[in-house]
Amino acid sequence: MLKYLFDETQPLRDFDGQPISTQDFALFYNIHELPSFAFVDGDGREIAAPLVNNGAYEFFSHILNRHIEQAIAQIESDS
């Protein structure tokens, strides 16, 4: 799990070990709203649909669990 802030000035490391700005990382995973979750495998490949803030905070834990289950199922099917 990786947490980052858009206003961070320190570059991240991408999945190839190369430096990448937080803005470029967000663009790569099509993140435009906060908070957002990108579900990727160890190679940086998207394995579940992104979870974007939709204002349904009372259902957030259920929605997050559903996305995590989708990501786990994708990893298991790739194995």
SEVEX-760613 format. One record per residue (C-alpha): residue number from 1; residue in one letter; x, y, z. Coordinates in Angstrom, 2 decimals, decimal comma, always signed. Each point is the difference from the previous one (the first is absolute). Layout:
BEGIN
REC   num   residu        px        py        pz
REC   NUM        A         X         Y         Z
...
***
This chain:
BEGIN
REC   num   residu        px        py        pz
REC     1        M     +0,00     +0,00     +0,00
REC     2        L     +1,28     +3,42     -0,94
REC     3        K     -1,29     +3,33     +1,21
REC     4        Y     +1,11     +3,21     -1,59
REC     5        L     -1,01     +3,64     -0,07
REC     6        F     -0,33     +1,97     -3,21
REC     7        D     +1,94     +2,90     +1,46
REC     8        E     +3,04     -2,17     +0,87
REC     9        T     +3,18     +1,26     -1,61
REC    10        Q     +2,01     -3,19     +0,51
REC    11        P     -0,30     -2,34     -2,98
REC    12        L     -1,39     -3,50     +0,42
REC    13        R     +1,60     -3,10     -1,47
REC    14        D     -2,00     -1,65     -2,74
REC    15        F     -0,25     -3,76     -0,36
REC    16        D     +3,23     -0,02     -2,04
REC    17        G     +1,85     +1,84     +2,78
REC    18        Q     +0,11     +3,28     -1,91
REC    19        P     -0,91     +3,33     +1,62
REC    20        I     -3,45     +1,35     -0,92
REC    21        S     -1,82     +3,07     +1,27
REC    22        T     -3,19     -0,46     +1,96
REC    23        Q     -1,83     +1,93     -2,73
REC    24        D     +1,28     -2,35     -2,73
REC    25        F     -0,85     -3,01     +2,15
REC    26        A     -3,56     +1,30     +0,42
REC    27        L     -0,31     +0,65     -3,74
REC    28        F     +1,26     -3,49     -0,82
REC    29        Y     -2,71     -1,57     +2,15
REC    30        N     -2,63     +2,57     -1,06
REC    31        I     -0,46     +1,39     +3,52
REC    32        H     -1,78     +3,36     -0,06
REC    33        E     -1,82     +0,15     +3,33
REC    34        L     +0,99     -0,55     +3,59
REC    35        P     -0,14     -2,30     +1,74
REC    36        S     +0,51     -2,66     -2,66
REC    37        F     +1,31     -3,54     +0,10
REC    38        A     +1,84     -1,71     -2,85
REC    39        F     +0,20     -3,80     +0,22
REC    40        V     +3,15     -1,28     -1,69
REC    41        D     +2,14     -3,11     +0,16
REC    42        G     +3,73     -0,08     +0,78
REC    43        D     +0,78     +0,97     -3,59
REC    44        G     -2,27     +3,05     +0,06
REC    45        R     -2,71     -1,59     -2,18
REC    46        E     -3,53     +1,03     +0,95
REC    47        I     -1,88     -3,00     +1,44
REC    48        A     -3,28     +1,59     +1,10
REC    49        A     -1,96     +3,10     -0,87
REC    50        P     +1,19     +3,12     +1,80
REC    51        L     -2,01     +1,13     +2,99
REC    52        V     -0,71     +3,72     -0,17
REC    53        N     -1,60     +2,19     +2,63
REC    54        N     -3,72     -0,02     -0,77
REC    55        G     -1,30     +1,53     +3,22
REC    56        A     -1,68     -3,23     +1,19
REC    57        Y     +1,96     -0,07     +3,24
REC    58        E     -2,49     -2,22     +1,84
REC    59        F     +0,62     -2,73     -2,61
REC    60        F     +3,72     +0,59     -0,43
REC    61        S     +1,25     -3,02     +1,95
REC    62        H     -2,30     -2,31     -1,98
REC    63        I     +1,10     +1,51     -3,32
REC    64        L     +3,68     -0,18     +0,98
REC    65        N     -0,35     -3,66     +1,04
REC    66        R     -1,65     -0,82     -3,34
REC    67        H     +2,89     +1,58     -1,92
REC    68        I     +2,56     -1,85     +2,13
REC    69        E     -1,81     -3,28     -0,66
REC    70        Q     +0,08     +0,72     -3,76
REC    71        A     +3,73     +0,72     +0,18
REC    72        I     +0,69     -3,22     +1,92
REC    73        A     -2,08     -2,02     -2,47
REC    74        Q     +1,97     +1,48     -2,89
REC    75        I     +3,33     -0,83     +1,65
REC    76        E     -1,17     -3,56     +0,66
REC    77        S     -1,19     -0,46     -3,60
REC    78        D     +3,36     +1,28     -1,29
REC    79        S     +1,91     -2,55     +2,11
***
